[in-house]
Amino acid sequence: MRATVIHGPRDIRLEDVPDPEVRLATDALVRVVASCVCGSDLWPYRGVTETSEPGRIGHEFVGVVEDMGSEVATLKVGDFVIAPFALSDNTCVHCRNGVHTSCERGAWWGGRDEHDLPIDAGQGEAVRVPMADGTLVATPGMPDDAAIPSLLTLSDVMGTGHHAAVSAGVGPRTTVVVVGDGAVGLCGVLAAKRLGAERVIAMSRHSDRQEVARAFGATDIVEERGDAGVARVRDLLGGVGADSVLECVGTKESMQQAIDSARPGGRVGYVGVPAGGAELPIRQLFGSNVSVGGGVAPVRGYLEELLAATMDGSIDPGRVFDLHLPLEQVADAYAAMDERRSIKVLLRP
């Protein structure tokens, strides 16, 4: 089959790789229907994180179960399934506590499982899924093709935006600021609106992303950054900061922007993958009683809830995909996101 392999900075190739097969009784074999490029995939693409040797890449996909091991109990051949960006057994103490990304048997797409067997990554034509019962979530029936982009967001960006909102304590009548206008930040806007926020301020300088933010429920757009951005937020909120701030970038500057935008006693939910020396100003947090929570999003724990909201039409997060390309053009997909010509690219094998 064909799959995406990263060889180094800005060196993405579609290559022939061995066909996956069921290796363990708990495996499922999934034919990929759609996958995508994530903002975090750009860190190795840009050389921010090192690629020491060529490797498979991609951690978001949806597809159809084509085969499975004898111990898989919750799925059947022909199911349409959503694969969270991390594998988990859904039974260990950490999974039961809702932190599936800390699963005692957890693994990552493109890595190796607990038996040291290689795991396929998502940007390919098929995937062997270890711990299939714990990892995969089946939809109620075969979805229409038009629903696939929204279902694909549940593998990462919608669940991650939701985690930011939950970690920031978003609820009815809260005021919210979202730092970051990538797919995660835009889904954070949608999550905040869904959770009942009264006012949602999206920080964005790009007209196409502002349009999606407004469609997702943003009441205000702030283009300024730094002290000017904080001043604009406070002006919009009657001289105080926001109840809840969602940090969806991961840089030192974005984290400071988020903390400065919170009111005394407010909360920051951060989900941006840390880069660029991001640190917490403990003295400032202590003095302002601003709390910070979040981290790598346990999207498996949110999947059933968000799947129900997607299927009944309450949310339509698939709008973050503004470019659809065939898998053959995966290198172009990376370039488009790297150059900010696209919010998020959907790939079809």
C-alpha positions as CSV (number, residue, x, y, z in Angstrom):
1,M,0.0,0.0,0.0
2,R,1.0,3.7,-0.1
3,A,1.7,5.8,3.0
4,T,3.3,9.1,3.9
5,V,6.9,9.0,5.1
6,I,8.8,12.0,6.5
7,H,12.5,12.0,5.7
8,G,13.5,15.4,7.1
9,P,12.6,19.1,7.1
10,R,10.2,19.8,4.2
11,D,10.8,16.3,2.8
12,I,7.4,14.5,2.7
13,R,7.1,11.5,0.4
14,L,4.3,9.1,-0.5
15,E,5.9,5.6,-0.6
16,D,5.1,2.0,-1.0
17,V,5.1,0.2,2.3
18,P,4.1,-3.3,3.5
19,D,0.4,-3.9,3.6
20,P,-0.9,-4.0,7.2
21,E,-2.4,-7.2,8.6
22,V,-3.9,-8.4,11.8
23,R,-1.0,-9.4,14.1
24,L,-2.7,-9.8,17.5
25,A,-6.1,-11.0,18.6
26,T,-7.0,-7.5,19.8
27,D,-6.1,-5.8,16.4
28,A,-8.4,-4.4,13.8
29,L,-7.5,-3.7,10.2
30,V,-9.0,-0.4,9.0
31,R,-9.2,0.9,5.4
32,V,-8.6,4.6,5.6
33,V,-11.4,6.7,4.1
34,A,-10.0,10.1,5.1
35,S,-7.0,11.5,7.0
36,C,-5.5,14.9,7.4
37,V,-2.4,17.0,8.2
38,C,-2.2,18.4,11.8
39,G,-0.6,21.6,12.9
40,S,1.7,19.5,15.2
41,D,2.9,17.6,12.1
42,L,4.5,20.8,11.0
43,W,7.0,20.8,13.9
44,P,9.0,17.9,12.3
45,Y,8.2,19.3,8.8
46,R,9.8,22.6,9.7
47,G,12.6,20.9,11.6
48,V,11.6,22.2,15.0
49,T,11.6,18.6,16.1
50,E,14.3,16.4,14.7
51,T,13.6,13.5,12.3
52,S,16.5,11.2,12.9
53,E,15.4,8.6,10.3
54,P,12.6,8.3,7.8
55,G,9.3,7.4,9.5
56,R,5.6,7.2,9.0
57,I,3.5,10.2,10.0
58,G,-0.1,11.2,10.6
59,H,-2.4,10.6,13.6
60,E,-5.9,11.5,12.5
61,F,-8.1,9.2,10.3
62,V,-11.5,7.6,9.9
63,G,-12.2,4.4,7.9
64,V,-13.9,1.1,7.6
65,V,-13.1,-2.1,9.5
66,E,-12.0,-4.8,7.0
67,D,-10.7,-7.5,9.4
68,M,-10.1,-8.0,13.1
69,G,-8.7,-10.4,15.6
70,S,-10.6,-13.0,17.5
71,E,-10.8,-11.0,20.7
72,V,-12.3,-7.8,19.3
73,A,-15.7,-7.6,20.9
74,T,-17.1,-4.1,20.3
75,L,-16.7,-3.8,16.5
76,K,-17.6,-5.7,13.4
77,V,-16.4,-5.9,9.8
78,G,-18.0,-3.0,7.9
79,D,-18.1,-0.6,10.8
80,F,-17.2,3.0,10.1
81,V,-14.8,4.1,12.8
82,I,-13.1,7.1,14.2
83,A,-9.5,6.7,15.5
84,P,-8.4,9.1,18.2
85,F,-4.8,10.5,17.8
86,A,-3.6,8.2,20.7
87,L,-4.2,4.5,21.2
88,S,-5.6,3.4,24.6
89,D,-7.2,0.3,26.2
90,N,-10.0,2.3,27.7
91,T,-9.9,0.1,30.8
92,C,-6.8,1.1,32.9
93,V,-7.0,3.4,35.9
94,H,-6.0,6.5,33.8
95,C,-8.5,5.8,31.1
96,R,-11.2,5.3,33.8
97,N,-10.2,8.7,35.1
98,G,-10.6,10.2,31.7
99,V,-6.9,10.7,30.8
100,H,-6.7,8.2,27.9
101,T,-3.5,9.9,26.7
102,S,-1.7,8.5,29.8
103,C,-3.1,5.0,29.3
104,E,-0.8,2.4,30.9
105,R,-0.7,0.5,27.6
106,G,-1.0,3.5,25.4
107,A,0.9,4.0,22.1
108,W,1.0,6.5,19.2
109,W,0.4,6.1,15.5
110,G,3.7,5.6,13.7
111,G,5.3,4.2,16.9
112,R,5.4,0.7,18.4
113,D,2.9,-1.2,20.5
114,E,3.4,-2.9,23.8
115,H,4.7,-6.0,22.0
116,D,7.3,-3.8,20.1
117,L,5.4,-4.3,16.8
118,P,5.3,-1.3,14.5
119,I,2.1,0.7,14.3
120,D,1.0,2.2,11.0
121,A,0.4,6.0,10.9
122,G,-2.7,7.7,9.7
123,Q,-1.7,9.3,6.4
124,G,-1.9,6.1,4.3
125,E,-4.3,3.7,2.7
126,A,-4.8,1.3,5.7
127,V,-3.9,0.9,9.3
128,R,-3.4,-2.0,11.8
129,V,-5.1,-0.7,15.0
130,P,-3.8,-2.3,18.2
131,M,-6.2,-2.4,21.2
132,A,-9.1,-1.8,18.8
133,D,-11.8,-2.2,21.3
134,G,-10.4,0.6,23.5
135,T,-9.2,2.9,20.7
136,L,-11.8,2.9,17.9
137,V,-15.3,4.3,18.1
138,A,-17.9,3.2,15.6
139,T,-20.5,5.5,14.2
140,P,-24.2,4.5,14.2
141,G,-24.4,3.2,10.6
142,M,-22.4,4.3,7.5
143,P,-22.3,8.1,7.4
144,D,-22.9,10.2,4.3
145,D,-19.9,11.4,2.5
146,A,-20.7,15.0,3.5
147,A,-20.4,14.1,7.2
148,I,-16.9,12.7,6.9
149,P,-15.0,16.0,7.4
150,S,-16.8,16.6,10.7
151,L,-16.3,13.1,11.9
152,L,-12.6,13.3,11.1
153,T,-12.2,16.3,13.4
154,L,-13.3,14.1,16.3
155,S,-10.0,12.2,16.0
156,D,-8.2,15.3,17.2
157,V,-9.0,19.0,16.7
158,M,-12.6,19.1,17.8
159,G,-11.8,17.0,20.9
160,T,-8.7,19.1,21.6
161,G,-10.6,22.4,21.3
162,H,-13.2,20.9,23.6
163,H,-10.5,19.9,26.1
164,A,-9.3,23.5,26.1
165,A,-12.8,24.7,26.9
166,V,-13.4,22.2,29.6
167,S,-10.0,22.8,31.2
168,A,-10.7,26.6,31.2
169,G,-14.1,26.1,32.9
170,V,-16.3,27.3,30.1
171,G,-19.9,27.1,31.0
172,P,-23.2,29.0,30.7
173,R,-22.8,32.8,30.7
174,T,-19.0,32.8,30.8
175,T,-16.8,35.1,28.8
176,V,-14.1,33.4,26.7
177,V,-11.0,34.4,24.7
178,V,-9.5,32.0,22.2
179,V,-5.8,32.5,21.5
180,G,-5.0,30.8,18.2
181,D,-6.9,30.7,14.9
182,G,-5.8,27.3,13.6
183,A,-8.1,24.3,13.4
184,V,-7.8,23.7,17.2
185,G,-8.5,27.3,18.1
186,L,-11.5,27.4,15.8
187,C,-12.9,24.2,17.3
188,G,-12.3,25.8,20.7
189,V,-14.6,28.6,19.6
190,L,-17.2,26.0,18.6
191,A,-16.7,24.1,21.9
192,A,-17.1,27.3,24.0
193,K,-20.3,28.2,22.2
194,R,-21.7,24.7,22.6
195,L,-20.9,24.8,26.3
196,G,-23.0,27.9,26.8
197,A,-20.5,30.8,26.7
198,E,-22.1,34.2,26.6
199,R,-19.3,35.9,24.7
200,V,-16.5,34.4,22.7
201,I,-13.6,36.5,21.5
202,A,-11.4,35.0,18.8
203,M,-7.9,36.4,18.4
204,S,-7.2,36.3,14.6
205,R,-5.6,38.4,11.9
206,H,-6.8,36.3,8.9
207,S,-10.1,37.0,7.2
208,D,-10.7,33.4,6.2
209,R,-10.2,32.2,9.7
210,Q,-12.3,35.0,11.2
211,E,-15.2,34.0,8.9
212,V,-15.1,30.4,10.3
213,A,-14.7,31.7,13.8
214,R,-17.9,33.8,13.4
215,A,-19.7,30.9,11.9
216,F,-18.7,28.8,14.9
217,G,-20.0,31.3,17.4
218,A,-17.4,34.0,17.9
219,T,-19.1,37.3,19.0
220,D,-15.9,39.4,18.6
221,I,-12.6,39.3,16.7
222,V,-9.4,40.8,18.1
223,E,-6.6,41.3,15.6
224,E,-4.1,43.0,18.0
225,R,-1.4,41.0,19.8
226,G,0.6,41.5,23.0
227,D,-0.3,44.4,25.3
228,A,-2.5,45.9,22.6
229,G,-4.4,42.7,22.3
230,V,-4.9,42.4,26.1
231,A,-6.1,46.1,26.2
232,R,-8.6,45.4,23.4
233,V,-9.9,42.3,25.2
234,R,-10.4,44.3,28.5
235,D,-12.1,47.1,26.6
236,L,-14.6,44.6,25.1
237,L,-15.2,43.1,28.5
238,G,-15.8,46.2,30.5
239,G,-12.3,46.7,31.8
240,V,-11.6,43.2,33.0
241,G,-10.3,40.0,31.5
242,A,-12.2,36.9,30.5
243,D,-13.5,34.2,32.7
244,S,-12.0,31.5,30.5
245,V,-9.1,31.7,28.0
246,L,-8.2,28.9,25.6
247,E,-4.5,28.7,24.6
248,C,-4.3,26.8,21.3
249,V,-0.9,27.6,19.9
250,G,1.9,26.5,22.3
251,T,4.5,29.3,22.1
252,K,5.9,31.4,24.9
253,E,4.1,34.4,23.4
254,S,0.7,32.7,23.1
255,M,0.8,31.4,26.6
256,Q,1.6,34.9,28.0
257,Q,-1.1,36.3,25.8
258,A,-3.6,33.8,27.3
259,I,-2.6,34.4,30.9
260,D,-2.7,38.2,30.5
261,S,-6.2,38.0,29.0
262,A,-7.7,36.2,32.0
263,R,-9.4,38.1,34.7
264,P,-8.2,37.7,38.3
265,G,-9.5,34.3,39.4
266,G,-10.0,33.3,35.8
267,R,-8.9,30.0,34.2
268,V,-6.6,29.2,31.2
269,G,-7.0,25.9,29.4
270,Y,-4.0,25.1,27.3
271,V,-3.7,22.5,24.5
272,G,-1.1,24.0,22.2
273,V,1.9,21.6,21.9
274,P,4.6,23.5,23.8
275,A,7.4,25.0,21.6
276,G,9.6,28.1,21.7
277,G,10.4,28.1,25.4
278,A,6.8,28.3,26.7
279,E,6.8,28.6,30.5
280,L,4.4,29.6,33.3
281,P,4.9,32.9,35.2
282,I,4.2,31.5,38.6
283,R,4.5,34.8,40.4
284,Q,1.9,36.4,38.1
285,L,-0.4,33.4,38.5
286,F,0.0,33.5,42.3
287,G,-0.8,37.2,42.5
288,S,-3.8,37.1,40.2
289,N,-5.3,33.7,41.3
290,V,-5.4,32.7,37.6
291,S,-5.4,28.9,37.3
292,V,-3.9,26.9,34.4
293,G,-5.0,23.5,33.3
294,G,-5.0,21.3,30.3
295,G,-2.3,19.5,28.3
296,V,-2.5,16.8,25.7
297,A,-6.2,16.2,25.0
298,P,-7.7,12.8,26.0
299,V,-10.0,12.9,22.9
300,R,-11.1,9.3,23.4
301,G,-12.8,10.3,26.6
302,Y,-14.9,13.0,24.7
303,L,-15.6,11.0,21.6
304,E,-19.0,9.6,22.3
305,E,-20.3,13.0,23.5
306,L,-19.0,14.9,20.5
307,L,-20.0,12.1,18.1
308,A,-23.6,12.5,19.3
309,A,-23.5,16.3,18.9
310,T,-22.0,15.9,15.4
311,M,-24.6,13.3,14.3
312,D,-27.6,15.3,15.5
313,G,-26.3,18.4,13.7
314,S,-25.6,20.4,16.9
315,I,-22.0,21.1,15.7
316,D,-20.4,21.0,12.2
317,P,-16.7,21.2,12.9
318,G,-15.8,19.9,9.4
319,R,-15.7,23.5,8.2
320,V,-12.1,23.8,9.4
321,F,-11.1,21.7,6.3
322,D,-10.8,24.3,3.6
323,L,-8.7,22.2,1.2
324,H,-9.3,18.6,0.1
325,L,-6.5,16.8,-1.7
326,P,-5.8,13.2,-2.9
327,L,-3.2,11.4,-0.9
328,E,-0.9,11.6,-3.9
329,Q,-0.6,15.3,-3.2
330,V,0.4,15.0,0.5
331,A,3.5,17.0,0.0
332,D,1.4,19.9,-1.3
333,A,-0.9,19.5,1.7
334,Y,2.0,20.1,4.1
335,A,3.3,23.0,2.1
336,A,-0.2,24.6,2.0
337,M,-0.5,24.5,5.8
338,D,3.1,25.5,6.4
339,E,2.6,28.6,4.2
340,R,-0.8,29.3,5.9
341,R,-2.6,29.0,2.6
342,S,-4.9,26.5,4.3
343,I,-6.4,26.1,7.7
344,K,-6.4,22.3,7.6
345,V,-6.1,19.9,4.7
346,L,-8.2,16.7,4.3
347,L,-6.6,13.8,2.4
348,R,-8.4,11.1,0.5
349,P,-6.6,7.9,-0.3
